[in-house]
Amino acid sequence: MKPLIDVQNLTLLFDTDEGRITAVDDVSFSIMPGEIMGLVGESGSGKSVTAKSLMYLNAPNANYADESKILLNTEDVSLDVLKLTTQKQRNVVRGGAISMIFQEPMASFAPAISIGKQMVEQLLLHTDMSKAQCKELSIEMLDRVGISDASSRFNQYAFELSGGMRQRAMIAMALSTKPKLLIADEPTTALDVTIQAQVIDLMRELVDEFRMGILFITHDLGVIAQTADKVAVMYLGRIVEQGLVRDVIRTPSHPYTQGLLAALPKMDDLESPLKPIPGDIPSPLERPTGCVFNTRCGQVVGDVCRSKTPAWTETSKDHFGACHLYTNEVNG
Amino acid sequence: MTEALISTKDLSVEFLISGSLFKPKVLKAVDGISIDIPKGSFFGVVGESGSGKTTLGRALLNAVPIANGSATYDDGEMKYDLAKMTSTELKDYRKRAQLIFQDPYAALSPRMTVRDIIAEPLEVMGLTKSREETDKVVREIAAKCRLNLEHLRRFPHAFSGGQRQRISIARALVSRPQFIVADESVAALDVSIQADVLNLLKSIQVDMGLTFMFISHDLSVVAHTCDHVAVMYLGRIVESAPTKELFNNTRHPYTKALFSAIPSLDPDAEKTGQRLYGEIPSPTNQPSGCTFHTRCPFVQDICKQQVPKLEVSDKGHSVSCHRWKELMDVAAL
């Protein structure tokens, strides 16, 4: 089976006043239909920019490298997103084959237009349905995501809904066009834990029901452990570790992933002090050479970490780490 | 037990919202809270958004008016009644009680250098006499928060989230306060940085003998830093206990639900926990009886009619639930 989305060697540079910034550096991953892939990393690691690339949503000062490919394969279309040139072509992808839900639902809904009108608007744009059909479908979707009294909520505005409700409405809106891939950019970060648990349950249910793929972006490894099938860990624009969730969380191979896991407050061990990763994520203007993590890494093995980008090593089956601990450079 | 630095009795905070002049509508954000924050402790307050935890923190800083009840501050040197303060008293209280904000991106003026940001409280409060003295104090406090001289010359935009939060902390500490309210101070930070800032707060607290009120929605963070935790729901404290006691011996169904909602790091963890359905009701339209009854899986008639009292029991553990004793046997939670 062909993957739903296949990202190959994605490299993305931004032209800014201060110079050229490498936001995404040689990133490759793929998602199968019905699969949830988690993308984890600190702020500034390039998670959101990567996700936006899949829909060609980045700002005009973005430059994609020539060898970058984003291959989308569904029953209807098979194309390279980066090769689309006109707005019309891109709209097939945006909101059609791929939908996105954002972190802050209050900022993502227009405040002066009712929820329902916004839902109908995008359906009219992407489908051939009549206005009445669109309304019917929208209410059905609102009902499906667990919004009670959906037909009256349909006429309400974003400020009238609570945070959890708004995020549900956002999910309903994103799913109403029946996308093949859903990008969820920190969908639960702004929510309380109790509401977060509800939203996570809902998303799992919806994957089973619609058989779509999900790219789930978050900085919370606990959320990833509970939702995703596989996970990629990003740092400063590079994926440093990739594998099945179970393997990555139980036996992290990259020192950065190990650091992230150690920094998490654990409920079953309140005594031991928290272990932060030393230092801060460097500015993208001052990207370290060699392995991007070498400035904060506690396991630097030698000059090779500062001079050479580590190659991928399969540390266990289908579990890859990009670290010199596993390359032959150290021993040789 | 050490004496309390902050002590409140039936503290309530109300906000006036809409309604006509003769029929004003009142929102009770904090409703009859009695707490003692012992000197030198790290006191945690947890709850969902809308539970009134921020308002409680602000009331203790005299940043919102207290509607009913009393709150006192006593550091051995000075004693204040927070409900009735003159403006001179308030001016002095500001030196003794400070706030660290949630979002370090919004809390720092982009047009001031880090040195000026940290020095401003000193100048406004007239704590230092000369520029040299100010510089000296600023440098001392900056070093405590791991900021070097080079950092002091720069503007906030050049700093990452963790560094900015350290600047906010330095500013809050510069007037040598006794009492600090840290309102969601790590919520906006990445986990790798969060641990660093928490460790810094902890070490400063021990170093300078401060008393912290740590407001957070994240139980795992609170568990790691605080000595005592109070759980709030709709303006009331539903459970309050020393951290270890609270975590090992959870009594209130709401606290239990909060625990089980924390996503486990174990991908194969059985989801045995109790899910909470629905959302926190609006404080303008509070449920009768126990305010948690609309979401509680163990609700009975009594819960809808009577407001449960906050029962204080052994080990400083207090809980406000009609059924907590019988529920202790329900293992499923």
Interface residues (C-beta under 8 A of the other chain):
Chain A: E42 S43 G44 S162 G163 G164 M165 D192 V193 T194 I195 Q196 A197 Q198 I200 D201 H219 D220 L221 G222 V223 A225 Q226 V245 R246 I249 G259 L260 L261 A263 L264 P265 K266 M267 L270 P273 L274 K275 P276 I277 P278 D280 I281
Chain B: E48 S49 S160 G161 G162 Q163 D190 V191 S192 I193 Q194 A195 D196 L198 N199 H217 D218 L219 S220 V221 A223 H224 T243 K244 F247 A257 L258 F259 S260 A261 I262 P263 S264 L265 D266 P267 D268 A269 R275 L276 Y277 E279 I280
